[in-house]
Amino acid sequence: LKLAFESEALRLNAAGYNVYYVMNPIRENFESGSVTDKDIECRDLLLIDIDKIGHKGESSTDDELEAARLLSDEIASYLQSEGWDEPIRMMSGNGYHLYYLLSKLPNDAKTKALIEGVLHELADKFNNDIVAVDTVVFNASRITKVPGTIARKGANTVQRPHRMAVVL
């Protein structure tokens, strides 16, 4: 199944589609359609998404991407000093993701509020004029970029190129 998923993701990406997956486990009794928060079994991952400010419909410049990398390193170092484990790091194509493993937290209002609070606290502490922590990625059915696929936002230009999402 994993190989079939990877093959289809790469095929769709080669055809020009952006490809995403739901990052938390979906309930076994899910039937079809779009996954919503109620369809999520539990919370396995916390996503901290760092992206450029402005130019929402365009890819990042090299300088914006570097600013996102530096901020992701700063946030990861801060959280490690607070006792957090090392995150899984990914360059998303236009920014940086830090994924923290959660211990199958319940998919409930309390966990949602906790995750939303963490994102807002980090944004308040670390956002700058170039890049920021995305504070709206707290929902349980959050989708995220499939590593190995190309992130396409706006025109593919020398200054704002489309890039492959990669796990670091």
C-alpha positions in Angstrom: 0.0 0.0 0.0 2.9 2.4 0.9 4.5 1.8 -2.5 1.2 2.3 -4.3 0.7 5.6 -2.4 4.2 6.8 -3.2 3.8 5.9 -6.9 0.4 7.7 -7.2 1.7 10.7 -5.3 4.7 11.0 -7.7 2.5 10.5 -10.8 0.1 13.2 -9.7 2.9 15.5 -8.8 4.5 15.0 -12.3 1.2 15.9 -13.8 1.4 19.3 -12.0 -0.6 18.7 -8.8 0.4 19.6 -5.3 0.2 16.5 -3.2 -0.7 16.4 0.5 -1.6 13.8 3.1 -3.5 13.8 6.4 -0.8 13.8 9.1 -2.8 12.2 11.9 -4.3 8.7 11.8 -7.8 8.4 10.3 -10.4 6.3 12.1 -10.8 2.7 10.7 -14.6 3.3 10.2 -14.0 6.2 7.8 -15.9 5.5 4.6 -15.1 8.2 2.0 -15.0 11.9 1.1 -13.0 14.6 2.7 -11.5 13.8 6.1 -12.7 16.2 8.8 -11.5 16.6 12.4 -14.1 14.1 13.7 -12.6 11.4 11.4 -9.2 11.5 13.2 -8.5 8.7 15.7 -5.9 10.6 17.8 -3.1 13.2 17.6 0.3 11.7 16.6 2.0 14.8 15.4 2.4 18.5 16.2 3.2 20.5 13.1 5.1 23.8 13.5 5.0 25.4 10.0 7.3 28.4 9.3 6.7 30.3 6.2 7.3 33.7 4.6 5.0 36.7 5.4 3.2 38.0 2.3 3.3 36.8 -1.2 0.9 34.0 -0.2 0.3 32.9 -3.8 3.9 32.7 -4.7 6.9 30.4 -3.9 9.6 31.7 -1.5 12.7 33.4 -2.6 16.0 31.9 -1.5 16.3 34.6 1.2 12.8 33.9 2.5 13.5 30.2 2.6 16.8 30.8 4.5 15.0 33.0 7.0 12.5 30.2 7.6 15.3 27.7 8.1 17.0 29.9 10.6 13.8 30.5 12.5 13.0 26.7 12.5 16.5 26.1 14.0 15.9 28.8 16.6 12.5 27.3 17.6 13.8 23.8 17.7 16.7 24.9 19.9 14.4 26.7 22.3 12.0 23.8 22.6 14.9 21.4 23.2 16.1 23.7 26.0 12.6 23.3 27.4 12.9 19.5 27.4 11.3 18.7 24.1 12.7 15.9 21.9 14.4 16.6 18.6 11.8 17.2 15.8 11.5 15.6 12.4 12.6 18.4 10.1 11.3 19.1 6.6 11.9 21.7 4.0 8.4 22.0 2.6 9.3 23.7 -0.6 8.5 27.2 0.6 9.3 27.1 4.3 10.3 24.7 7.0 8.3 22.2 9.1 9.1 20.9 12.5 7.1 17.7 13.4 7.0 16.7 17.0 5.8 13.2 17.9 2.8 13.1 20.3 1.8 10.2 22.4 -1.5 9.5 20.7 -3.2 12.4 22.4 -6.9 12.3 22.3 -8.6 14.1 19.5 -10.7 16.4 21.7 -11.3 20.1 22.4 -8.7 20.2 25.2 -5.9 18.8 22.9 -7.0 21.2 20.1 -6.8 24.2 22.5 -3.4 23.0 23.7 -1.9 22.7 20.2 -3.4 26.1 19.2 -1.9 27.6 22.3 1.5 26.3 21.6 1.5 27.7 18.1 0.3 31.1 19.3 3.0 31.2 22.0 5.7 30.3 19.5 4.4 32.9 17.1 4.4 35.6 19.8 7.9 34.7 20.8 9.6 34.1 17.4 7.8 35.8 14.5 9.7 38.5 12.6 9.2 40.7 9.6 10.2 38.0 7.1 8.8 34.7 8.4 6.3 33.5 10.9 4.8 30.4 12.6 1.5 29.5 11.0 -1.0 29.5 13.8 -3.9 27.9 11.9 -2.4 24.4 11.5 -3.9 23.1 14.8 -6.8 21.1 13.4 -6.7 17.4 13.8 -7.3 16.7 10.1 -4.5 18.9 9.0 -2.9 18.1 5.7 0.8 18.5 4.9 3.0 18.2 1.9 4.2 14.8 0.8 8.0 14.7 0.9 9.6 14.1 -2.5 6.9 16.1 -4.3 7.2 19.6 -5.8 5.6 22.5 -4.0 4.0 24.7 -6.7 2.8 28.2 -5.8 2.5 30.8 -8.5 4.7 31.0 -11.5 8.0 29.0 -11.4 10.5 31.8 -11.7 14.3 32.2 -11.1 13.5 34.4 -8.1 10.6 32.3 -6.8 11.2 28.7 -7.9 9.1 25.6 -7.3 11.1 23.3 -5.0 10.9 19.7 -3.8 9.7 19.1 -0.3 12.5 17.1 1.5 12.9 15.5 4.9 16.2 16.7 6.4 
